[in-house]
Structure formats: structure tokens, C-alpha cells
Amino acid sequence: RRTKTHHMRFATAAAPLSSSSSLQCSCSSFHSPRSRRSIRRERHPHPPPRKKRMTTTATTSPSAFQKSSTGGKAAANDDDDNDDAVELLRILREMIANRQKFPELRKTCVQFFERKMMEDGGKDEEERTYSIPPRICLDCVEILEDERRVREEENSDDMKEYEEEKDEFYDRNWGQEESFCDDDEEEAAPKASTKEIESERILLQFVIIQSCTRATNVREAYTRNWFELKNITRSRVRCEKSRRRAANLVYFAAKERGGGAQQARVIARVAESFGVGKEDFFWGEETNDIVTNRVIEEYVEFLLEEAPGSACATITHFELEKFTNSETFELLANRDEIGLLEELTKNLSREKKIEFVATCLAMESHAFLRAGFRAVKRFNLYEEFPYIKKQYWESSIDRMVSKGAFEAALKHAGDDVRFQERVVSALVTAGELEYARTFAERCGFSEADIASICSDEMMMQMRMDRELRYYKLPENVNVSFVDDENSLKEMFRVLSASNAIGIDTEWAAKLGGSDSENENEEDEEESKEDDAKAAPPPSKRARSSALSETVALLQISSKSDCFLLDLPKLIDDAPSTVLRDTLGALFSNDSILKLVFAGKEDFKRLSQCASYLGQPRNVLDLQHYWRTRVEDARSARQKKKMMKKNGEEEEEEE
């Protein structure tokens, strides 16, 4: 089956036209615009089957992996027997085949290390028990690395050989009618894809490295400098021999640069977990400090393009001052790696932090502006950037208004008149004059200011434009306001006869908001505790005011009637039994379908008013249907683009 699949794939693949003289023909079919290669594929769609090649698997004899990650040098450890590593890999691969998850793999791996420490700790007086897990760990990493190299070489040789055989086949069999569909059926056995094999290899390496550091008595504490941080306490592998061997692995991986971004993550994890320092690079005369620094710096330059996360981890771990400059900041910023930038700069000098903030401001992006403001606030750089808070606040307000979060924008402005004016100005720019005028009145703007912001003529023009732009309720729909017990009972009588109703809520924010868009959770908890200690128990009116910040308006509609409920007033004035017998009964009625759009937040806020309002029955959220339609439309659009692109490529080939 696999042979047939390969045949069909190559039958449709585009390939350059062969220059063989055997293809020179005066046949009339060559006068058509199709290429000669496409014609001969129509007649002979099946290239020759690939030759079998022996592959290396986890069951290969340990002697096949006696070379270390140097690609030919002798292994760094004195012990040439890596049976323990092969056994561990076999156990973990069996668990992966049985769908075992990461925690189970890690637990088994730690238990394996503990068992080996008990069994082998006393065999060699020079070998301490704490050196056994790192030795097995590095053996496993090197075995998996050798497997990757062998697989990459085989794939490269296979593809090159197969391309040659394929061209030779087409040239040799031009003009014949044989079919090769049934050849070489012995290759029908399924084979794991390269992606699956690589995913398994990376998973094994991460599991083993993390488990090694969890084994008993394997790590020790030590002090080191970390850019501007002095004498900080970190942990590393106790065995100096294992650290040097891990340094050897990092060094030659940096020279080889193989395995892509995933392998770079593994190498960074080895350096961090083993606590590899520059003093551990002690492998012959070649790897002196100058050569080591050059190799690692060149490796980081390579990783900044291929794997920026691993690059930043390597920069931080080895204190590479060369890359703590504006050039690196700009490179990461252009790739939208905001989190990596913040993590990289938090331990740098004040001058480097200033460069980071300047880079964020130069990006002219709200996300980078937020990162710059956080850095200024965290490291107290207000003297160098006195206007960044104003810039960030105004950017946040503009962003909220553009998303339609008008109340949130006004809350973010707080009591600062400058930011309140910014909200109103942004609303005017967005064409929301009615909101702008309402907010200006709520903020206490003067009549002259309100008239200058949005005059009566502007409001009239806005209403005319709105009638043309927005949907309007049908004329036969009755709109009623519900704010007392009688109107509530009338609403219940009307809606009880409906088979479906629509529900929506509106809530308003309170002026005088928090000091930042994303407050620190500890500050929030402290403020809540202080408020709880200082404030007396809330009155009924205070409770109603708090609820009004949660739900200000509840809208319930049928096909012919629309009811607008002043929920805070109803909670204050109407008896709780009446609310339960009307609204509660309506929400719990199984025979009435409740239609909502993104109703999770609506019911969450309603539950704060009354628990029975937050758990309605027979609900249909139309957002799920809308998302399905959007995804279908997006998939159809992408499929259409791909078909169009493939058609253009075929035309170019012809």
C-alpha cells in the first residue's frame, strides 16, 4: 500500500524536464501546450519503487552508539556500557506506545534512576550515587541524537537516490505501457512519519532531563552572578564530570546546529538543568575560553532566527553581553516576541532596560507600549520616560473605543479630566456622537464644551446616518419598560405564551477606575482586605448600587414584544417572591427556548443578582452556530485560495 501511495504522489508531483536525448520525438502530441513530462506521466504514472534500507531503531545494539555527540569523538564518560540508557528508552517508548502521558513517564523515569542508584552505587568506589542519573541521562540524549543524525542522513540519501531512479525510469520506459502498481508489495507495512518520530524523540529527551534533576541528592546549590544580580543562589548537578560532559554536548551541538528549533530547546534545557558554566568547557586544547565564546555566540546568532526562545535562554544562562543591545531587542520586537524581551531584560543593567523601553516605544504598537510601561513601572524609569503613562493610557482608551468597549474606556480614564476628554474625543472620531455627548454629561463637562463636542446639528445628522446604517425593530413590535411589580407580572403573562424568547443584558462601569489596565493580583487582594476591614456592612441601597454595576438592564423579547427591565430598581422595590415567581419561573420553564449570543457572561452577571437567574433551562447560544459558520467560510476561502494557487503553479509549469 505504501508503494502505491508513493507512486501516486510522485505521479502528480512537478519535476524539471529531463534533457535526455531519448525524449526528442516528432510525435504530434508534442504540439499541445502540455509539457512532455506531464504526457509521459499520463502514460506511465508510476515511478520505480524505492529500495529498502536498513534503519536504526531503539532496539539497536548499544555498540552502535558508542560515539558521542562530537560526531566521531570518543564518548566523554569512562564507562562504555550504556545498557541502562537503552533499557530506559525501551521502557519509555513502550509507555508512549500505550498512550501514557508526561507525568506517568516522568514518574517512571525517576523511579528508574532511584533504583539504579541503589543497585549500582556501591560497585565503583570512585563513582558516587549522585552521578548515576546524570550519566544515564546524557547517555540517552546522545543515543537519541545519534538516531536523529542517522535518520537525517538516510532520508537525504534516499531522496537523492530516488530522484535519480525516478528520472532514469521515466527516460528508460518512455513509449511503453507497463504498470508497476503491484510491484514490491512487501513494503506495505505501515511506517511512522518523520514528524511522529521527531516528536517522540523530543518528548523522551525532555522527560529524561527533567526526571534526572528530580532524583534524590543529584543537585547542589551554588552562587553565581547573573548580569546585574550578584551572588544569587542557583542549583546544578553535583557531579562535575557530568557537568563537563553536558558542556561537551552543548559545545558540539552549537558547532553542528542540527535538529532545528526543537533540538535547540533540548540543548538549552541541558545547559540550564545541569548548571553548565563556562568553567565546565574543559575538553582538550581546542575548547579554550575564546573558542568556546565564539562558538556559542555564533550559535546564538543562528538561534535568533530559528529559535528565539532558546536563543534568549542561552544568552541569559551564559551571560552573553554581546546580545544585550538594541539590535537584539529590535530583532525580537520585529518578530513580536514581547514575552522573551521582557524576560531577557529583567536582569540587565538600568542602561539596558532604558534601551528596551526605547525599542518598545519605537515599535508604535499597543502591545509593545504596554510592555514598555510595565518595565518603566517595575524598574522605576519614570525620570527617563515621564510621558509614557499618558501615552499608554491614551493608547488603551483608543483601543477600547475601537473595540466598542466604551464603558470600559470611561472606567479606565478614571477621574483624570485629560483621559475623560480623550474618551470623548475618541468617541467623536469613531462617529459615536450620542455616546460622546452622554459621557461628557456624566463627566460634568460644561455646556459650552458639550456643544463644541457634538452640537444639535451633529446629533441630528448622526441619527439620520444611524437609521440608514443599523437595523430597526419592526413596527409591530411593542416596547415596554418594566420597573415595578405590576409591569413585571404583565411581562410574565405575555412571555409565558411564547415558545421562544431572546435574552441580553447591559452593564455599566463606575467612574474612578483602577490605576492600570492589568492590576497586580496581590494589590487587588490587599485592597479588598482593607475595604472589608474599614467598610461597614452594606445597606440595601448600597447593595443595589453594586448590583447596578453588574447588570444595569435586562432585555427580554419575543417575536412581538420587547421588555426592558430596570433590574436594580426591581431588586430594590419588588418582593423577592414576586421576582422568583415571574423571572425565575420564566427562566426555568423548559417549554420556552431561551436564545442568547455569547450568553455565558450574561448569566454569570445575572447570577450575582439572583442565583436562579444564572441557571436558565433550555438555552441555545447562537455564538456556537455563528462560529461554526465562520470557520466553514474561512476553510472554504482557504481551500479556494489553495486551488487557485495550485492552478497558477500548474500553468507556470506548462
C-alpha positions as CSV (number, residue, x, y, z in Angstrom):
1,R,0.0,0.0,0.0
2,R,2.8,2.4,0.8
3,T,4.4,1.8,-2.5
4,K,1.2,2.6,-4.3
5,T,0.9,5.8,-2.3
6,H,4.4,6.9,-3.2
7,H,3.7,6.1,-6.8
8,M,0.5,8.3,-6.9
9,R,2.3,11.1,-5.1
10,F,5.1,11.3,-7.5
11,A,2.7,10.8,-10.4
12,T,1.3,14.2,-9.6
13,A,4.4,16.0,-8.4
14,A,6.0,18.6,-10.6
15,A,9.6,17.9,-11.8
16,P,12.0,19.6,-14.2
17,L,12.1,18.4,-17.8
18,S,14.8,15.9,-18.4
19,S,17.4,16.7,-21.0
20,S,17.7,13.1,-22.2
21,S,18.0,12.7,-26.0
22,S,15.6,9.8,-25.8
23,L,12.8,12.3,-25.3
24,Q,13.3,14.1,-28.6
25,C,10.4,13.0,-30.7
26,S,8.4,14.3,-33.6
27,C,5.1,13.0,-32.3
28,S,2.2,15.3,-33.0
29,S,1.2,15.2,-29.3
30,F,4.1,17.5,-28.5
31,H,2.4,20.3,-30.3
32,S,-0.1,20.7,-27.4
33,P,0.7,23.2,-24.7
34,R,1.2,20.4,-22.1
35,S,4.7,19.5,-21.1
36,R,6.3,16.3,-22.3
37,R,6.9,15.3,-18.7
38,S,3.1,15.5,-18.0
39,I,2.3,13.4,-21.1
40,R,4.7,10.6,-20.2
41,R,3.3,10.6,-16.7
42,E,-0.1,10.1,-18.1
43,R,1.1,7.0,-19.9
44,H,3.4,5.8,-17.1
45,P,2.2,7.3,-13.8
46,H,4.3,5.1,-11.5
47,P,8.0,5.6,-10.9
48,P,10.1,2.7,-9.6
49,P,9.6,1.6,-6.0
50,R,12.2,2.8,-3.6
51,K,14.9,0.3,-2.5
52,K,14.7,-1.0,1.0
53,R,17.2,0.5,3.5
54,M,18.0,-0.8,6.9
55,T,17.0,1.7,9.6
56,T,18.3,2.2,13.1
57,T,15.7,1.9,15.9
58,A,15.8,1.9,19.7
59,T,16.5,-1.8,19.7
60,T,19.8,-1.5,18.0
61,S,22.8,-2.8,20.0
62,P,24.4,-0.3,22.3
63,S,27.6,-0.7,20.5
64,A,26.1,1.2,17.6
65,F,26.0,4.3,19.7
66,Q,29.5,4.4,21.2
67,K,30.2,7.7,19.5
68,S,29.4,10.7,21.5
69,S,27.7,13.9,20.2
70,T,31.0,15.0,18.8
71,G,30.2,13.1,15.6
72,G,33.1,10.7,15.8
73,K,35.0,11.5,19.0
74,A,35.1,9.1,21.9
75,A,32.4,9.4,24.5
76,A,33.2,11.7,27.4
77,N,32.3,9.2,30.1
78,D,34.8,6.5,31.0
79,D,32.0,3.8,31.2
80,D,31.4,2.5,27.7
81,D,28.4,0.4,28.7
82,N,25.1,2.3,28.1
83,D,22.8,-0.6,28.7
84,D,20.9,1.4,31.4
85,A,20.1,4.1,28.9
86,V,18.9,1.6,26.2
87,E,16.8,-0.1,28.8
88,L,15.3,3.2,30.0
89,L,14.5,4.3,26.4
90,R,12.8,0.9,25.7
91,I,10.6,1.3,28.8
92,L,9.6,4.8,28.0
93,R,8.9,4.0,24.3
94,E,6.6,1.2,25.4
95,M,4.7,3.6,27.7
96,I,4.4,6.1,24.8
97,A,3.0,3.4,22.6
98,N,0.4,2.7,25.3
99,R,-0.6,6.4,25.3
100,Q,1.0,7.2,28.7
101,K,1.1,10.9,29.5
102,F,4.1,13.1,30.5
103,P,3.6,12.8,34.3
104,E,3.5,9.0,34.2
105,L,6.6,8.9,32.0
106,R,8.4,11.2,34.4
107,K,7.4,9.2,37.5
108,T,8.6,6.0,35.9
109,C,11.9,7.7,34.9
110,V,12.6,9.0,38.4
111,Q,11.9,5.6,39.8
112,F,14.3,4.0,37.3
113,F,17.0,6.5,38.4
114,E,16.4,5.8,42.1
115,R,16.6,2.0,41.5
116,K,19.8,2.3,39.6
117,M,21.3,4.5,42.4
118,M,20.5,1.8,44.9
119,E,21.8,-1.1,42.7
120,D,25.0,0.4,41.2
121,G,26.0,2.9,43.8
122,G,28.5,0.6,45.6
123,K,30.0,-1.0,42.6
124,D,32.7,1.6,41.9
125,E,34.2,3.5,44.8
126,E,35.1,6.4,42.6
127,E,31.6,6.7,41.3
128,R,29.2,8.4,43.7
129,T,25.5,7.5,43.6
130,Y,24.5,11.1,42.7
131,S,26.5,10.7,39.4
132,I,24.4,7.8,38.1
133,P,21.2,9.7,37.0
134,P,23.2,12.4,35.1
135,R,25.3,9.7,33.3
136,I,22.2,7.7,32.2
137,C,20.5,10.9,31.2
138,L,23.4,12.0,29.0
139,D,23.7,8.5,27.5
140,C,20.0,8.7,26.5
141,V,20.4,12.2,25.0
142,E,23.4,11.1,23.0
143,I,21.7,7.9,21.8
144,L,18.7,9.9,20.6
145,E,20.9,12.4,19.0
146,D,22.8,9.7,17.1
147,E,19.4,8.3,15.9
148,R,18.5,11.7,14.6
149,R,21.7,12.1,12.7
150,V,21.4,8.6,11.1
151,R,17.8,9.3,10.2
152,E,18.6,12.6,8.6
153,E,21.5,11.1,6.6
154,E,19.3,8.2,5.4
155,N,16.5,10.5,4.4
156,S,18.8,12.7,2.5
157,D,20.5,9.8,0.7
158,D,17.1,8.1,0.0
159,M,15.6,11.2,-1.6
160,K,18.7,11.9,-3.7
161,E,18.8,8.3,-4.9
162,Y,15.1,8.1,-5.5
163,E,15.1,11.2,-7.6
164,E,17.8,9.8,-9.8
165,E,16.0,6.4,-10.1
166,K,12.7,8.2,-11.0
167,D,14.3,10.3,-13.8
168,E,16.1,7.2,-15.1
169,F,12.8,5.2,-15.0
170,Y,10.9,7.9,-17.0
171,D,13.6,8.1,-19.6
172,R,14.0,4.3,-19.9
173,N,10.3,3.5,-20.2
174,W,9.2,6.2,-22.5
175,G,6.7,4.8,-25.0
176,Q,5.9,1.6,-23.0
177,E,2.6,0.7,-21.4
178,E,3.6,-1.4,-18.4
179,S,2.1,-0.6,-15.0
180,F,4.1,-1.0,-11.8
181,C,1.3,-0.8,-9.3
182,D,1.7,-4.3,-7.9
183,D,5.5,-4.3,-7.6
184,D,7.2,-4.7,-4.3
185,E,4.2,-5.4,-2.1
186,E,6.4,-6.5,0.7
187,E,6.8,-2.8,1.7
188,A,3.2,-2.5,2.6
189,A,3.9,-2.4,6.3
190,P,3.0,1.0,7.9
191,K,5.8,3.2,8.9
192,A,5.8,6.1,11.4
193,S,6.1,9.6,9.9
194,T,9.2,11.7,10.4
195,K,7.2,14.2,12.4
196,E,5.9,11.5,14.8
197,I,9.4,10.1,15.3
198,E,10.8,13.6,16.0
199,S,8.0,14.3,18.4
200,E,8.7,11.1,20.3
201,R,12.5,11.9,20.4
202,I,12.0,15.4,21.8
203,L,9.5,14.1,24.4
204,L,11.9,11.4,25.6
205,Q,14.7,13.9,26.0
206,F,12.6,16.4,28.0
207,V,11.2,13.7,30.2
208,I,14.6,12.2,31.0
209,I,16.3,15.6,31.6
210,Q,13.6,16.8,33.9
211,S,13.5,13.4,35.7
212,C,17.3,13.5,36.2
213,T,17.1,16.7,38.2
214,R,14.3,15.2,40.4
215,A,16.3,12.2,41.6
216,T,17.5,12.2,45.2
217,N,20.7,14.1,46.1
218,V,21.6,14.8,42.4
219,R,21.7,18.6,42.6
220,E,23.5,21.1,44.8
221,A,23.2,24.8,45.5
222,Y,25.8,27.3,44.4
223,T,26.1,31.1,44.0
224,R,26.8,32.9,40.7
225,N,26.4,36.3,39.2
226,W,23.7,36.9,36.6
227,F,24.2,40.2,34.8
228,E,23.3,42.8,37.4
229,L,22.3,40.3,40.0
230,K,25.2,39.4,42.3
231,N,25.7,36.3,44.4
232,I,22.3,34.7,43.6
233,T,21.7,31.1,44.6
234,R,21.1,28.6,41.9
235,S,21.2,24.8,41.6
236,R,23.2,22.5,39.4
237,V,24.2,18.8,39.0
238,R,26.6,17.8,41.8
239,C,28.8,15.6,39.6
240,E,31.5,17.7,38.0
241,K,32.3,15.0,35.5
242,S,28.6,15.1,34.3
243,R,28.6,18.8,34.0
244,R,31.7,18.7,31.8
245,R,30.2,16.1,29.7
246,A,27.0,18.2,29.4
247,A,29.2,21.1,28.4
248,N,30.7,18.9,25.7
249,L,27.3,18.1,24.4
250,V,26.3,21.8,24.3
251,Y,29.6,22.8,22.6
252,F,29.3,20.3,19.7
253,A,25.6,20.9,19.3
254,A,26.5,24.6,18.9
255,K,29.0,23.7,16.2
256,E,26.7,21.3,14.4
257,R,23.4,23.3,14.6
258,G,21.3,20.3,13.7
259,G,17.8,19.3,14.7
260,G,16.1,22.6,14.2
261,A,14.3,24.6,16.8
262,Q,13.1,21.6,18.9
263,Q,16.7,20.4,19.4
264,A,17.8,23.8,20.3
265,R,15.3,23.7,23.2
266,V,16.7,20.4,24.3
267,I,20.3,21.8,24.4
268,A,19.2,24.9,26.3
269,R,17.4,22.7,28.8
270,V,20.5,20.5,29.2
271,A,22.6,23.6,30.0
272,E,20.1,25.0,32.5
273,S,19.3,21.7,34.2
274,F,22.9,20.6,34.6
275,G,24.1,24.1,35.5
276,V,26.7,24.2,32.8
277,G,29.1,27.1,33.3
278,K,31.9,28.5,31.1
279,E,34.4,26.8,33.5
280,D,32.9,23.4,32.6
281,F,34.1,23.7,28.9
282,F,37.3,21.7,29.5
283,W,37.7,19.3,26.6
284,G,41.1,19.5,25.0
285,E,43.1,22.4,23.8
286,E,40.6,23.5,21.1
287,T,37.8,24.4,23.5
288,N,39.5,27.3,25.3
289,D,37.6,30.3,26.5
290,I,38.0,32.3,23.3
291,V,36.9,29.4,21.0
292,T,34.0,28.5,23.3
293,N,32.7,32.0,23.4
294,R,33.0,32.3,19.6
295,V,31.1,29.0,19.0
296,I,28.3,29.8,21.5
297,E,27.9,33.4,20.1
298,E,27.7,32.1,16.6
299,Y,25.1,29.5,17.8
300,V,23.0,32.3,19.4
301,E,23.1,34.3,16.2
302,F,21.8,31.3,14.4
303,L,19.1,30.7,17.0
304,L,17.8,34.2,17.0
305,E,16.4,33.5,13.5
306,E,15.4,29.8,14.0
307,A,14.5,29.5,17.7
308,P,14.4,32.9,19.5
309,G,13.2,31.3,22.8
310,S,16.3,29.1,23.0
311,A,18.5,32.0,22.0
312,C,17.3,34.1,24.9
313,A,17.7,31.2,27.3
314,T,21.3,30.7,26.1
315,I,22.0,34.4,26.3
316,T,20.7,34.6,29.9
317,H,22.4,31.4,31.1
318,F,25.9,32.1,29.8
319,E,25.7,35.9,30.4
320,L,26.4,36.9,26.8
321,E,26.7,40.6,27.0
322,K,27.2,40.9,23.2
323,F,23.4,40.3,22.7
324,T,22.1,42.6,25.3
325,N,21.8,45.6,23.0
326,S,19.2,47.4,21.0
327,E,20.0,45.4,17.9
328,T,18.8,42.2,19.6
329,F,15.9,44.0,21.1
330,E,14.7,45.2,17.7
331,L,15.2,41.8,16.1
332,L,12.9,40.2,18.8
333,A,10.5,43.1,18.6
334,N,10.1,42.7,14.8
335,R,9.1,39.1,15.5
336,D,6.6,40.1,18.1
337,E,8.5,38.2,20.9
338,I,7.3,40.6,23.7
339,G,7.5,38.0,26.4
340,L,11.0,36.9,25.5
341,L,12.1,40.6,25.5
342,E,10.7,41.2,29.0
343,E,12.3,38.0,30.3
344,L,15.7,38.9,28.7
345,T,15.9,42.4,30.1
346,K,14.7,41.9,33.7
347,N,18.2,41.1,34.9
348,L,20.1,43.6,32.8
349,S,21.5,47.0,33.9
350,R,19.5,50.1,34.0
351,E,21.0,51.4,30.8
352,K,19.9,48.1,29.0
353,K,16.4,48.5,30.4
354,I,16.2,52.0,29.1
355,E,17.2,50.7,25.6
356,F,14.5,48.1,25.9
357,V,11.8,50.7,26.7
358,A,13.0,52.9,23.8
359,T,12.8,49.9,21.5
360,C,9.2,49.3,22.7
361,L,8.2,52.9,22.0
362,A,9.8,52.8,18.6
363,M,7.5,49.9,17.6
364,E,4.4,52.1,17.7
365,S,2.3,49.1,18.9
366,H,-0.1,49.0,21.8
367,A,1.3,45.6,23.0
368,F,4.9,46.9,23.0
369,L,3.7,50.2,24.6
370,R,2.2,48.1,27.4
371,A,5.4,46.1,27.8
372,G,7.4,49.4,27.9
373,F,5.1,50.9,30.5
374,R,5.3,47.8,32.6
375,A,9.1,48.0,32.5
376,V,9.1,51.7,33.5
377,K,6.7,51.0,36.4
378,R,8.6,47.9,37.5
379,F,12.1,49.4,37.4
380,N,11.2,53.0,38.2
381,L,12.3,54.6,35.0
382,Y,9.8,57.5,35.1
383,E,12.6,60.0,35.1
384,E,13.8,58.8,31.7
385,F,10.2,58.3,30.3
386,P,8.0,60.9,32.1
387,Y,5.2,60.8,29.5
388,I,4.9,57.0,28.9
389,K,2.0,56.6,31.3
390,K,0.0,59.2,29.4
391,Q,0.9,57.5,26.1
392,Y,-0.1,54.1,27.4
393,W,-3.4,55.3,28.9
394,E,-4.4,57.2,25.7
395,S,-3.5,54.1,23.6
396,S,-5.5,51.9,25.9
397,I,-8.5,54.2,25.6
398,D,-8.3,54.4,21.8
399,R,-8.1,50.6,21.6
400,M,-11.1,50.1,23.9
401,V,-13.2,52.6,21.9
402,S,-12.2,50.9,18.6
403,K,-13.4,47.6,20.1
404,G,-16.7,49.1,21.2
405,A,-15.8,48.8,24.9
406,F,-17.0,52.4,25.6
407,E,-17.8,51.9,29.3
408,A,-14.5,50.2,29.9
409,A,-12.7,53.1,28.3
410,L,-14.5,55.6,30.6
411,K,-13.7,53.4,33.6
412,H,-10.1,53.3,32.5
413,A,-10.0,57.1,32.3
414,G,-11.0,57.3,36.0
415,D,-11.2,60.8,37.5
416,D,-8.5,62.3,35.3
417,V,-10.0,65.0,33.1
418,R,-7.4,64.6,30.4
419,F,-8.3,60.9,29.9
420,Q,-12.0,61.7,30.1
421,E,-11.5,64.2,27.3
422,R,-9.6,61.5,25.4
423,V,-12.5,59.1,25.7
424,V,-15.0,61.7,24.4
425,S,-12.7,62.7,21.6
426,A,-12.1,59.1,20.5
427,L,-15.9,58.5,20.5
428,V,-16.4,61.6,18.3
429,T,-13.7,60.3,15.9
430,A,-15.4,56.9,15.8
431,G,-18.7,58.6,14.9
432,E,-20.4,57.7,18.2
433,L,-21.7,61.2,19.0
434,E,-24.5,60.1,21.2
435,Y,-22.2,58.2,23.5
436,A,-19.7,61.1,23.4
437,R,-22.4,63.5,24.5
438,T,-23.7,61.2,27.2
439,F,-20.2,60.6,28.6
440,A,-19.4,64.3,28.5
441,E,-22.6,64.9,30.6
442,R,-21.7,62.1,33.0
443,C,-18.1,63.5,33.4
444,G,-19.5,67.0,34.2
445,F,-18.3,68.9,31.2
446,S,-19.6,72.4,30.8
447,E,-22.5,73.2,28.4
448,A,-20.1,75.1,26.1
449,D,-17.7,72.1,25.9
450,I,-20.6,69.7,25.2
451,A,-21.9,72.0,22.5
452,S,-18.4,72.2,20.9
453,I,-18.0,68.4,21.0
454,C,-21.4,67.5,19.5
455,S,-23.9,70.2,18.6
456,D,-27.6,69.6,17.9
457,E,-27.0,69.7,14.2
458,M,-24.3,67.0,14.5
459,M,-26.6,64.8,16.6
460,M,-29.4,65.1,14.1
461,Q,-27.1,64.1,11.3
462,M,-25.8,61.2,13.3
463,R,-29.4,59.9,14.0
464,M,-30.1,60.1,10.2
465,D,-27.0,58.2,9.4
466,R,-27.8,55.6,12.1
467,E,-31.2,54.9,10.7
468,L,-29.6,54.1,7.4
469,R,-26.8,52.0,8.9
470,Y,-28.4,50.0,11.6
471,Y,-31.3,47.6,11.7
472,K,-34.6,48.8,13.2
473,L,-37.3,47.0,15.1
474,P,-40.4,46.1,13.1
475,E,-43.2,48.4,13.6
476,N,-45.5,45.7,15.0
477,V,-43.1,45.1,18.0
478,N,-44.3,46.6,21.3
479,V,-41.5,48.0,23.5
480,S,-42.4,48.2,27.2
481,F,-40.4,49.3,30.3
482,V,-40.5,47.1,33.4
483,D,-39.6,48.8,36.7
484,D,-42.3,47.8,39.2
485,E,-44.3,44.8,40.4
486,N,-47.3,45.3,38.1
487,S,-45.3,45.7,34.9
488,L,-43.2,42.6,35.9
489,K,-46.4,40.5,36.3
490,E,-47.7,41.8,32.9
491,M,-44.4,40.9,31.2
492,F,-44.6,37.4,32.7
493,R,-48.2,36.9,31.4
494,V,-47.2,38.0,27.9
495,L,-44.0,36.0,27.6
496,S,-45.4,32.8,29.1
497,A,-47.4,32.3,25.9
498,S,-44.3,32.4,23.7
499,N,-42.3,29.3,22.6
500,A,-39.0,31.2,22.3
501,I,-37.6,34.4,23.8
502,G,-34.3,36.3,23.3
503,I,-32.3,37.4,26.4
504,D,-29.5,40.0,26.6
505,T,-28.0,42.2,29.4
506,E,-26.2,45.5,29.6
507,W,-23.9,46.6,32.4
508,A,-22.3,50.0,33.2
509,A,-18.9,50.7,34.7
510,K,-18.4,53.1,37.6
511,L,-16.3,56.2,37.2
512,G,-13.0,56.3,39.0
513,G,-11.4,53.1,37.9
514,S,-8.1,51.3,38.8
515,D,-4.7,52.7,38.2
516,S,-3.8,50.4,35.4
517,E,-5.4,48.1,32.9
518,N,-4.0,45.0,34.4
519,E,-3.5,45.4,38.1
520,N,-1.3,43.2,40.2
521,E,-3.3,40.4,41.9
522,E,-1.6,41.0,45.2
523,D,-2.6,44.7,45.2
524,E,-6.2,43.7,44.4
525,E,-6.3,41.2,47.3
526,E,-4.8,43.8,49.7
527,S,-7.3,46.5,48.7
528,K,-10.2,44.0,49.1
529,E,-9.0,43.1,52.6
530,D,-8.6,46.8,53.6
531,D,-12.0,47.6,52.3
532,A,-13.5,44.7,54.2
533,K,-11.9,45.9,57.4
534,A,-12.8,49.5,57.0
535,A,-16.3,49.4,55.5
536,P,-19.5,48.7,57.5
537,P,-22.0,46.1,56.3
538,P,-23.6,47.4,53.0
539,S,-27.1,48.7,53.2
540,K,-29.9,47.7,50.8
541,R,-29.4,50.8,48.7
542,A,-25.6,50.2,48.6
543,R,-26.2,46.6,47.6
544,S,-28.5,47.7,44.8
545,S,-25.8,50.2,43.6
546,A,-23.2,47.4,43.5
547,L,-25.6,45.3,41.5
548,S,-26.3,48.1,39.1
549,E,-22.6,47.9,38.2
550,T,-23.1,44.2,37.4
551,V,-26.4,44.3,35.5
552,A,-27.9,47.7,34.6
553,L,-30.5,46.5,32.1
554,L,-32.1,43.1,31.3
555,Q,-33.7,42.8,27.8
556,I,-36.2,40.0,27.1
557,S,-38.1,39.8,23.8
558,S,-40.5,37.6,21.9
559,K,-41.4,37.9,18.3
560,S,-44.0,40.7,19.0
561,D,-43.0,42.2,22.4
562,C,-39.8,43.6,23.8
563,F,-39.4,44.3,27.5
564,L,-36.6,46.4,29.1
565,L,-36.2,45.6,32.8
566,D,-34.6,48.1,35.2
567,L,-33.2,45.2,37.3
568,P,-31.6,47.3,40.1
569,K,-34.9,49.0,40.8
570,L,-36.8,45.8,40.6
571,I,-34.5,44.1,43.1
572,D,-34.9,47.1,45.4
573,D,-38.7,47.5,45.2
574,A,-40.3,44.2,44.2
575,P,-40.6,41.4,46.7
576,S,-38.2,38.6,46.2
577,T,-41.0,36.1,46.0
578,V,-42.5,38.1,43.1
579,L,-39.2,38.1,41.2
580,R,-38.8,34.3,41.7
581,D,-42.4,33.6,40.6
582,T,-42.0,35.7,37.4
583,L,-38.4,36.0,36.2
584,G,-37.4,32.8,38.0
585,A,-40.3,30.8,36.6
586,L,-39.7,32.2,33.1
587,F,-36.0,31.2,33.1
588,S,-36.8,27.7,34.5
589,N,-39.6,27.0,32.0
590,D,-38.5,24.0,29.8
591,S,-41.1,24.7,27.2
592,I,-39.7,28.2,26.3
593,L,-36.5,28.3,24.3
594,K,-34.0,30.9,25.5
595,L,-31.9,32.4,22.7
596,V,-28.7,34.2,23.6
597,F,-25.4,35.2,21.9
598,A,-22.3,34.7,24.0
599,G,-24.6,34.3,27.0
600,K,-22.1,32.9,29.4
601,E,-21.1,36.3,30.7
602,D,-24.7,37.5,30.8
603,F,-25.8,34.6,33.0
604,K,-22.7,34.9,35.2
605,R,-23.6,38.5,36.0
606,L,-27.3,37.7,36.4
607,S,-26.3,35.0,39.0
608,Q,-24.8,37.8,41.1
609,C,-28.2,39.4,41.3
610,A,-30.1,36.1,42.0
611,S,-28.8,32.6,41.7
612,Y,-31.9,31.3,39.9
613,L,-31.3,33.9,37.1
614,G,-27.9,32.4,36.4
615,Q,-29.1,28.9,35.7
616,P,-31.8,29.0,33.0
617,R,-33.1,25.9,31.3
618,N,-33.5,25.1,27.6
619,V,-30.9,27.6,26.3
620,L,-29.4,27.9,22.8
621,D,-26.3,30.0,22.4
622,L,-26.2,31.2,18.8
623,Q,-22.5,32.1,19.1
624,H,-21.6,28.4,18.6
625,Y,-23.6,28.3,15.4
626,W,-22.0,31.6,14.3
627,R,-18.5,30.3,15.0
628,T,-19.2,27.2,13.0
629,R,-20.4,29.2,10.0
630,V,-17.4,31.5,10.3
631,E,-15.0,28.5,10.4
632,D,-16.7,26.9,7.5
633,A,-16.5,30.1,5.5
634,R,-12.8,30.5,6.4
635,S,-12.0,26.9,5.4
636,A,-13.8,27.4,2.1
637,R,-11.9,30.6,1.4
638,Q,-8.5,29.0,2.2
639,K,-9.4,26.0,0.0
640,K,-10.3,28.3,-2.8
641,K,-7.0,30.1,-2.5
642,M,-5.1,26.9,-2.5
643,M,-6.9,25.7,-5.6
644,K,-6.2,29.0,-7.3
645,K,-2.6,28.8,-6.2
646,N,-2.2,25.2,-7.4
647,G,-3.8,26.2,-10.7
648,E,-1.4,29.0,-11.2
649,E,1.6,26.7,-10.4
650,E,0.4,24.2,-13.0
651,E,0.0,27.0,-15.6
652,E,3.6,28.1,-14.8
653,E,4.9,24.5,-15.2
654,E,3.1,24.1,-18.5
